[in-house]
Amino acid sequence: MRLEKCWFCSSTIYPGHGIQFVRNDAKIFRFCRSKCHKNFKMKRNPRKVKWTKAYRQLHGKDMTKDTTFEFERKRNRPERYDRNLTEQTLKAIPLITKIRHDRLEKHISNRHKPGKRKEMEKDSKELDQDIGMLPKKLISNEVTAEKTKIKVKVVQQQTEDNAMEE
Amino acid sequence: MAAFLRSKCPSVGRTLMGGLGNSLFGAANSSVEAVTRSSHCDAISQQIRTFIQMRTNLKVVDNSGAKRVMCIQSLRGKKGARLGDTIIGSVKEAQPRGKVKKGDVVYGVVVRAAMKKGRSDGSEVQFDDNAIVLVNNKGELIGTRVFGPVPHELRKKKHLKILALAEHIV
């Protein structure tokens, strides 16, 4: 029994799932479900279809180079049965998947970090330039105090003028 | 943006090699213009593939001389023949100097079927076309070579000679 990868979306195909399509040049395409199979029949390129692993790795959304991938490389030579080796491998598999998952999450969060920095830059720029557009609640007390100061000066001058006129 | 992608491509290609193999590069060339003829493609790609029955045209993939055979009778199954079954056919197209001529009635073993065949491990196999190999009524091959991939379902049907001559067993 061998766990294959879907040709279109690169997910694992477990026994009893999916279809194998054999082309006349003896190339075998395995699909995990009919969604991938139908996309293949429509001649869609998996590198252009957003939800596939091929697209994500090509566009840097998921990590590509990592030592944890080396464990999953296809080996065509069967290993001689060794009970200890089998036990250790079975114990190692969940550890490796956990490490790979953690590294993948870190990669994705690092990808989102520049976005946070950009957001903060945008906010500070907005405070400098468009402070009049912001609702009063968001502006700090110091700034509002400055604003009110200026207003008071203009009012005093007006009253003086009125007194003069009368 | 294109330059960035191109710079990413070499490293990605190498790492993808292990998982996806050469299949992506081979099929990528043929799968570019999908949008323009999508409606036509959909009609063809959503075909439901069924049994090999009377009037089915099959490709002959050995060097017996015939090129196309039309099925007259399937020797197994009420609905028609499947992968690995024998059929009786009439040769519709043949090469000028071959062991069979046009109009001959021949037996054949189906080696590739467009209809899915279930395997004992739960997977399903499907080929690109319907193909047969000509056989005499005793079950011996007429030709001496077999072209293209053949499934190992033939082993169970005791067509070991075909498997021995096959280029590629799936």
Interface residues (C-beta under 8 A of the other chain):
Chain A: M1 K5 W7 S10 P15 G16 H17 G18 I19 Q20 F21 V22 R23 N24 A26 K27 I28 F29 K38 K41 M42 K43 R44 N45 P46 R47 A54 Q57 L58 H59 G60 T64 K65 F69 E72 R73 K74
Chain B: L5 K8 C9 S11 V12 T15 L16 G18 G19 L20 S23 L24 G26 A27 A28 S30 S31 V32 A34 S38 C41 D42 S45 Q46 R112 K116 D121 G122 S123 E124 V125 Q126 F127 D128 D129 G148 P149 P151 E167 H168 V170
